[in-house]
C-alpha cells in the first residue's frame, strides 16, 4: 500500500536578497491574550498534588462551544499578529514556487499495469495514475480534488489486486487517522458498492483471484467520541468483493489483549499471510501466519513474546525472509522454512556496523538499505547471503520505498536529500539502477550545500547533525539558523526534501537537523538511550546542538530558532523550559505537552513504550520532571514561541497544545509573543492540502524570522 506524506517536497526560486542581522531590533507588535478561565482540578499521584487548571480545554472543540470560542479568540490574536509581519507574503510566494514541481511516488506493478502517485504544482493532493506497461500512456485513475471543496480529503493508501483489474483504496478526511475504504474497477473507473468504515492503522492485502482483501479496523466508536476515545480491539478482517461490511469475516483478533494492533501482509507469490501484532510503538512484534489455501484461513503462530523486531521482506514459496534485531541491535536478515513442524530461523546476512533500514527481494537478489551516520547505502546479496556489491547513489541522502518481489526481475526505490526532491529508481537485479521518474526543477541542486558535523552532547556522546545552506555562504560569519529535531520512537531523521525548509535556506538562513538519541539512526541502543528514564538525553542532545551552532559561530547570539513536530513538539516545549536563555524563538507543532495524561486519548496509550506509564511511580516522576505543561517557569523570560495544532488531530489531540499555551500565556513568562495557530479541517499532518501547507509555513517561518533577525523583503 502506498501512502503519501507531506515530508517530501521540492525547491524552487529564491526570495529577494536577504538582509541578515546578528543583533537585531524587532518592531514590537502589541499583544493582548484572551482571558482563559481556570477550573479547580487537582490530582494526587504518589504523594504529589498536580494542579490542572485548564483541564476543560481537553474537551473536543467540535463538541464543546466554550472550547470553540477559546479557539476562535486565540486565532484572532494570532492572525492579527501574523498579518503585521514583514516578509510573510514573500515567503508564501517563494513556497508557492517551491511547490511547483512533480512530487513522485513509488510505482506498484500488477498484471502488467503500473500504478503510481504524482502531485504537480498547484495541486492540493496527489493524483493516482496507471499505465498499461512500463512505457504505456498514463491516465488519471483517482483525483481527490473531486472529493471536497477545500482540498482536505486525501487518498491515504491503495493497493491493486494481483492482476491489476481492481484497486482497493483509502480515503482520509480532514487529516483524521480514520479511513474509509473503497474499491475501483481499474478499466472502467467505476467505484464499486463496497464501503468500509472505521479502518485505521491498516494495510491492504489482496487474496488470489480477486475474491477480496484483508484490512484492519477498530469497532465503531461511541457517538461524538471518534476523535478522542481510546483505540482498542483492533482486528484483521476479510472483505469479500461486493459484500456489505456487516458480512466481513474477523480473521484475527485478540479480545483477551484489546491493546494489541494487528496488520496483514501477503507474500508476493500469494502463498502466505503474515499478521504482525504490536503492543505499542516499540519495534517488538509477534508474527502469526495463515496459509492462503488453508481451510477457513487457519492461523499459526510463528513468533511469540513481543521481544524483538520482525519485518517480513517476502516469501519464496515456504521460505520467508525477515529483518530482525533478535541477537542483533543493528539488525540482520534471517529466513525460515515455514513448512516445517517447528520452523527455525537461520542467518542470511549477519549484523554489521551499519544499521539495516529496509530490504527487498528482486528476483534472486536481496537488496538491503543500510544507515551509516544517518545516510543511506544500498548493498546487494544473493538469497543465501553472499555479498554481490553495492549500488551507487546520487550522494548523501535517504533511500525509501524498496518495492520488489521474488517473482519479478524489476524493483523500485526512491532517493531524496535536503537539496534533491524524490527521484524514483528502477533496479533490474543486475545492472546499475536507472531513473524511472524524476521531477523537472527550475533550479540547480548543486547551488545548495549539505554537510555533516559531529558535536558532543552533555555526557560526551558524539551526535551527528546536518547543515544545509546556500553554496558559497560563509558559515563563519554567522546566519540566523533553524534547528530541527525529533528524538524518539526509533524514528530516524534522514535527509529529506521540504520546500518550507528550502524557502528558509533560499532566504539566507541556515537549516540544521540533529540526529538525537531516541531515534533509530544507530540501531536499538541509540533508541534505548533516548527513551523512558533516558529521555533527558534527547533534550541534552538538542541543547548541545544549539550550543555548538553558537560556539562555532554558525549561528549568532539571539539568532537561533528551533522546531519540532509531534514528539518533536514535546522536545521544543521541554527545552524551552530547561534553557529559555539559549533559544530566541521556537515552533512546537502538534506536540505532546501533558505527559501525565497523554495515554488517555486516541492512540496515546501506544506511546508508553517510549515515555513510560503515568500510573507507575518511577515513570510518573520522570514524566513530571520534563512535562512541558507542568514545568513552565513563572517569572522567567521565555523565547518567542508559536504553537501549532489542528482541530481534527486524533493522533495527538489538540488539548495538549491548548492547555500548554493557556498556561504559558497566563504566567509571567516575559514580553516575547507566545501564540497558538489552530488549523481547521486538518489533523496530525498527513493529507494536508498544499495551500494549507503554504499558508501555515509562511505564517510560522515569518514569525521565526522576525524573532531572530532573518529579514525578508516584502
N, C-alpha and C positions, 0 to 999 in steps of 0.2 A: 504494500500500500504506500502511496506517495502522499506526503503531507507538506504543504508549502509553509515555510516560516517567514517571518519578516526580518530575519537576521542577515539575509544575503541581498545586497542591493548593488547599486552602481555609482559611478562617479562621472562628473562632467565638467562644466565650465566654472571658472573661479569667480569669487566675489570681486568687487573693486579692490584695488591695492589696499592692504590693511595698514592701520596705524597701531603699533604696539607700544604699550607703556608698562614699565616695571612698577613704577609708583604712579598711581592714578587717583584722580578725584572724580568720583561719580556724582552726577547730579542726583540729589536725594529726591525721591518720589514719595510724597506723603502717603501714609498708610493708616487706616483705622480698621482694625479687625472686627468681625461680627462678635457680638456678645454670645457666648455659648453657655447654656445652662449647665449646672452640675447636679449630680444626684448623690445621695448619701449611701454609697456602696463601699463596704469594707469587708474583705475576705480574710479569714485567718487560716494560714497554712504553715505548719511546722513551727508554730510559735511566732510567726511573722504576721503583722497586720498590714494588708495590702489595700490601699485606697484606690478605687477605680471610679472617679467622679464622672467619667464620660462613657460609662457602660452603655448608656442609651443610644450612642452612636453606632453600636454594633447592629442595630435593627436594619432590616432591608430597606434601602432608600426607595424601592418601588412599592413598599407596603406601608411605610410609616411617614405620614405627612410632615411631622416635625423634623425628621432627618432630611427629607426632601427640601424643606425650607432652609435648613442649615447649609445644604449643598448649594442651593441657589445663591445664598448670601455670600458664601466663601468664593464661589466662582465669579460673582460680581466684583469683589475686591481684587481677585487675581487678574481678571480680564482688564480692569481699569488700570492696574499697574503695568501689565504687559503692553497695553496699547501705547504707553508713553515711551517705550524703549526704542532707541535708535537702532537701526540695522535689522530689526525684526523682519521687515518686508524684503530686505535684501537677502536675508537667509532663506526666506520662503522661495524667492526667485531662484536662488542658487540650487536649493534642494529639488525644485521642480525640474531644473535642467539635469541634475544628477540622477533623477529617476527615469530620465528619458532614454531608456535602452531596453533591450530584451533580456529579462531575467529568466534564466533557463532552468528547467527541471530535468531530472534523470529519466530516460526512456524505459519503458517496460514492454518487451516484445511478447506477443501472444498470438499464435496462429498466423504468423507472418505479418501481423499488424504491429505498428509501433505507436505507443501511447505516451504522451509527454505534455507537461505544462509549460506555458510561456506567458509572462506578463510584460507587456510592452509599455513604453512611456505613456502616461495619461490614463492607463487602466487601473482601476482600484483593486481588482482581483485577477488572479491568474486564470487563463483560459486553458481548457484541456483540448489537445489536438490529437488526431490519429492519422497515420499514413499507412497505406497498403504497400508494404515493403519498405526497406530502409531508405530508398530513394524515391518513393512514391510521392504523389502530390498530397499535401496536408489539407485537412479540413477541420474546422472547429467542431468539437463534439459537445462540449459543455461550456457555456459562458455565464458565469454567475452574475454578470451585470444585469441580467433579466430578472433576477430573483428579488431585488429590493431597490427602492428609490435612493437610499443613502449609501449604497455600496458596502454595507456592513454584513452582508450574508456571503459566506465564502464556501468554496469547495475545499473540504478539510481532509480528504483522503479518497482513494479509489483503488480498484483492483479489477483488471479484466479477467474473464473466465479463461480457461486453458486454451480454447480455440479462438478467443478474441471476439466472439459474437455477442457476448453480454458484458456489461460493466456494472459492478456494484460501486456506489459512491456515497460519501458522507457530506452532509450539509451542516455548516456551523453558522449560527445566527447571533449577531451582536457580540461576538467574541467569547461566548459561553463554551464550556467544555462539553456540554451535551451535544450529541449528534443525532440527526435524522438520516436514516439510510434509505436509498432508492436504488432501482435497477433500470438500466438503459439498454435498449436494443441498439447495438453499435451501427448496424447497417441502415436502419430506418430512422434512428434518432428518437424513436418512441420511448417515452418514460412509462414503464410498466406499472401495474397497480400496486406492486409491493411497496409497503411503507412501514418502516421500523423506527420506533421512538425509544428514547432513553438509553441509547448506546453511549458509552463513554469509555475512554482508555481502551480502545478496541483496535484489533487488526481485522482484516478481511481475508478469508481463506476459502477459495472455491474448491468444491469437491468435483471429482471427474464427471464427465458427461453433462455438466452444467445443471445438475439437479438442484443445487443450492450452495449456500456458503455458510461458514462459521463466523460468528461475531460475538462480542462481549457487551453486556449491559448490566445495569442496576435495576432493581424494582422501581416502578413509578413512584416518585416522591409524593409526600403529602401535599395537599393544596397549599399554594403560596410558600412552599419550603424548598423549591427546586434549586435556588441559588445559595442556600445557606446550610441545609441539613447535611449531616454526616453521610458519607457514602459507605454503604455496607452491602453485603450479599451479592458481590459481583459473580457473574456466571457466564459460561460459554453456551451459546445456543446455536442450533442448526435451523436455518430458514430455508424452506423449500420454495423454489420459484413459483409464484402465482398464489401462494397461500397467504391467508391473513396472519398477522403477527401472533395472534392468540393461539395459533396452532404450532408455533415454533417449539422445537424439542430442546429441553435443557440437557445438554450433553455432558457438562462438567460443572460442579459446584461443590462448595464445602460449607454447608449450613452450620456445621459444628465449629467452623472457624470463619465467621462472617467478615472478618477484617481482611481476608485474602483477596487478591486480584488475580484474574486468570485471562491469558490471551492465547489464541490458537494460531499456529503456523503450519503450513504444509511443505513437505519436501518438493522439489521441482518436478520429480517424477510421479508425484501424487500418490505415493505408496504409504506414507506415514504422516500423521498429525502429531505435532509436539505442542503440548499445552504447558506454558510457562506460568508458574504461580509465584507470587511475591507477597511479602507481608508488610512491605513499606517501600521506602525509596532506596534502601540498600540493595546492592547487587548480590543478593542471596536468594537463590531460586530453587524450587522443586520442578522437576520435569515429569510430566505424565504423557504416555504415548497411546495413540489409537491407530491400529492398523485400519486403513481406509476401507478395506473389503471385509472387515470383521463384522459379525452379526451385532446389530444394534450399537455399533461404534463402541465396543467394549474398551475400557480404559485399563492401562497397565503402568504402574509407577516405575520410572527409570532412575530418578534421582530424588532422594528424600532428605529432609533435615534442615533446609534453609541455612546452609553453612557456606556455600560458595556461589560464585558467578558461573552461570552456564548459559551460553548463547549458541543456538543451533546455526550452523553455517549452511548445511544442505545434507542431502542423503544421496547415496549411490546404492540403490536397492536397499538391502537391510543394513548397510553400513552408514551410520550417521556420524557427521563431523561436528565438533563443538569447539568453541573458545571457552576456556575456563581459567579461574585463578586458584583452583584446588592445587595446593603444594606449589604455587607459582604466583607470588604477589603481582608480577608484571604480566601475567597471563601466558598461556601456551595453547597449542591446538592438540586435541585428542580425538580418537574415533572409537566406535564400539559397534559390535555386531549384535543388533537387537533381535536377531532370530534365535540367539542362544537362550537357554532357560534362565541363566543368570548372567546378563551381559557385563563384560569387563571393559574398562577404558584402557586404551594403550596410547602412548605418546606418539604424535606425528611430528610436531615441531616444538622443541623444548623452549623453556623460558630463556630470554636473553636480557641484555642490559636495556634494550628498548621495550616500550610498553605496547602490547597488542591493542590496537584501537578498533579493528574490524577485519573481516575476512570474507572472501567469496570463492566459490569453485567455478572455474570456466573450463568446461570440457574436462581434460585430465590435468588441469593446473590449479594450484591453490595460490590465491593472491592474498597476501596479508598486508594490511596497513599498520605501520608502527608509528609511535610517537617518540621522537628524540628531541628533548628540550622543547616540547610544545610545538614541534613541527612534524609534518607527515613524511614518511618514507614508505615506498611500496617494494615488497620483496616477493619473488616467485619461487614456488616449490612444486615438486610433483606430489601426487596423492599419498606417497609413502614418506614424505618429509624431506626429500633430497633437495638441497638448495640449487636453484637454477639461475640466480642473479637478481638484479634489481631493475626497476623501471624508472626512467628519468622523469622528473617533474619540472615545471617551469621555474621553480625557485622555492624559497621558504613559504610554506602555506599549509592549507588544510585539504586533505582528501576526504570526500564524503560519498555516500551512496553505495558503492560496491555492489552492483547488481549483476548477477550472473547465475549460471546453473550448469550442472554436470551434463545436461542433455544438449548443450549448445557450445560452440566454439567462440561465442561472442559474449563479452561482458562490458559493463559501463561503469565509470566512476566520474565524480566531479572534482574540480580543483578550484580553490579560491584563496585569496590573500587580502591583506589590508589595501593593497593597491591594484588588485585584479578581481573583477567580478567572476561569477561562476562560469566556468567553461566545462563542457561535457566531453569526456574522452571515451573512445571505443578501444577495447583490447581484445584481440582475436586469439590469445593464448600462445602466440609465437613471436611476432614482430613487436616493435615498439608501439605504444599507444598512439592513436591518431585522434585528431579533433573531430568530434561528431557534430558539435554545435558550439559556436562562440558568438558573443554579442558584438555588434559594431559600436565603437565608442568614439565620442568626439574629443579624445584626449590621449596622451601618451602615458601609460602607467609608469614608464621609466622616469617621469618627472617627479614621482613621489617615492621617497626613500623609506625603506623598512630596515631597521637594525634591531639587534637584541643586546640587552645588557643583563648582567647578573649583579644583584645587590645583596647585602647582608641584613637579615632580619634581627630582631632583638636577641634571639638565642643563638645567633651565629649561623643559622641556616641560610644557604645560598638560594635566592629566589630569582627566576627569570622574569624579564619584563621587555615587551616590545615597545619601541619608539617609532612613531610614524610622523613624517613632516615633509615639506617640500624640499626637493633636492637642491642643494646649494645654500639652504638656510643654515646659518651658523648657530649651532646649539649653544656654543659658549657665550653668546650674547644674551641668552635667555628669552623665552617667549611664553605668553600665557598658555597654560597646559591643562588638558582634560585627562584625568586619570580614571581608568575604568577597572572594576574588579567584581568578582563573584565569590569564589572560595567556598564551595560546598557541593554535597550530593554526588561526589565523584565525577562532576562535570568538568571537562577540560575546556578552557577558554583558549581556542586556537585562532590563528589569523583568519579574519572574516571581513567581508566587504559590506560596509554600511554607508549609504550616501550622507546620512546625518553627520557621521564622523568625518567623512571626506569634506563636507562643507566647512567644518571647523578647521581642518588642515589647510584647505584652499584659502581660507581667510587669514592664514599666517600663524595659526595656533599649532601647538604640538599635541599629539594624541599619544597616550601611554596606556598599555594594557598589561597588568601584573598577573602572573600565574600563581595565585595564592595557594597555600595549603588548604586542604578540604576538597580540592579538585582532583581530577584523575590523571594529571599530566605525567606523574611518575609512578602510577600504579596505586595499589591498595594502601601502602604505607604512607604515601602522600595524602591520601584521603583521610586515613585514620588520624593523622597528625593535625587535622583541622576540624574535627567534629567532637560532639559530646563534651567531655571535660577538657578537651584540647581546643575548643572553639576560639579561645583568646588568641591562639597562634595566627588565625586568619586576620584578626584585627591588627595584631602586631606586624604581620607581613605587609598589610596595606599602609599602615602608618610609616613603616620603614621605607616603602616605595616613595611616599611623599617627601620624607626627609632626604632621601637620596636625590630626587629630582632637584630639590632646592640646594642641597650642599654641592652638587655638581654644576650648578649654575644653569642647568637646563631650564629651570623654572625660577622666575624672580620671586622674591618675597611678596606676599599678597597676590600671587599670580597663579594659584593652584585651585582648580575646581575638580570635584570628584563626582562619580556617577556609578550607580549600580541598580540592577533590576531584580525584583523578587527576593531571593536570598541575598542578592547584592544590594537591594534596598535596605534590608536589615543591616548589612555591612555599613552602609552610609550612616544610618541612624546611630549605630554603636560607636563608630569612630568620631562622629560629630560630638558625642557625649564625652568621649575619652580625650580627644585632642582638638578642642574647638580653636585653639591657638594656631594650629598647623595649616588648616584649610581656610580658604576665603569664601568658597561657595560650594554648594552641593545639589545634586539631584537624586532623590530617593524615589525610585519607581516601583509601584505595586509591591511594597516591602512588607515583610513580616515584622511587625513592630511591637506586638504584645506577646512576649514569649511565655506568658503564664496561661494563655487561653487559645493559642493557635490550634490546638488539637481538637477544638470543639466545633469546627466548621468545615464543611465540604471535605476536601482532600487533606486537610491539615493533619489528620491523625497519622498519615503516612510519614510525616516528617520527623517522627520521634527517633528514627534511625540516625539522623544527623544531629538533632537537637536534644534528645532525651525526653523523658516523661515529666511533665509539670507536677504530677501527683506522686513522684518519687523524691524523697528528701534531697539526696545528693544532686540529682538533676535540677530540682527546683532551685537550690541555692546557686548553682552555676547559671541557670537561665535568668534568675533575678539579678545576678551580678552584671549582666550586659544588656538586658532587655531595653530597647530604645525608649519605649513608652515610660518605663519606670525609672529611668536614670537621667532624665533631663535635669540639668543643674541650674537651680534658681540663683539669680544674681551673677551669672557668668555670661559674657558676651558670646553669642553664637554666630557662626558664619551665616551668610545669606543662604537660604535653603528653599528649594521648590520641591514639593512632594507631588507625585502624580499617581492617579489611580483611575478606576473606571467603575461605573455602576453595575456592569454585568460581569465583573471579575468573580467567578465562582471557583477560582483556584486559591488565591489569597484574597479573602473577602475585603472589601474597601473599608470596613470598620477599623482595620489595623491603621490605615493611613488617617482616617477621620480622627480617631482618638489621639494619635500621636501629634497631629497638627494642632488640635484644640488645646492640648496641654502645653505645647511649645509656645503658642500664641498667648496663653493665659499667664505663664510665668514670666519673670523678669529675665529675658534672655538677650537683651541688647536691642539696638536700633536697626540692625540689618533686617531685610524683609524675610518673613517666614510664611510662605504661601502654599496653597494646595490647588492643583489643577485637576478637576474631576471630569472625565470624559463620559459622554452618554453613548449608549449603544456600542460599547466596547468592553472587552474583557481583559484577560491577563496579557494579551499581546498578539496571539496568533489570530489570523483572519482580519486584522485591522486594515481598512482600505487605505490606499496610498494617499488620498487627500487628507485623511485624518492624521497620518504619519507626518506629512509635511507641515501641517498646522501645529501639531504637537511639538515637533522638534525645533521648528523655527521659534516658537514661544520659549521653550526651555533653554535652547542654546543662546538666544538673545539675552535671557535672564543671566546665565552664567557669564557670558561675555561682558555684560555690563558690570558685573560684580568684580571681575578680575582684570579688566583693562584690555580686553581684546576689542578694539574699536572698529566697528563695522560702518562702512559708508551707507548712506540711505539709498 
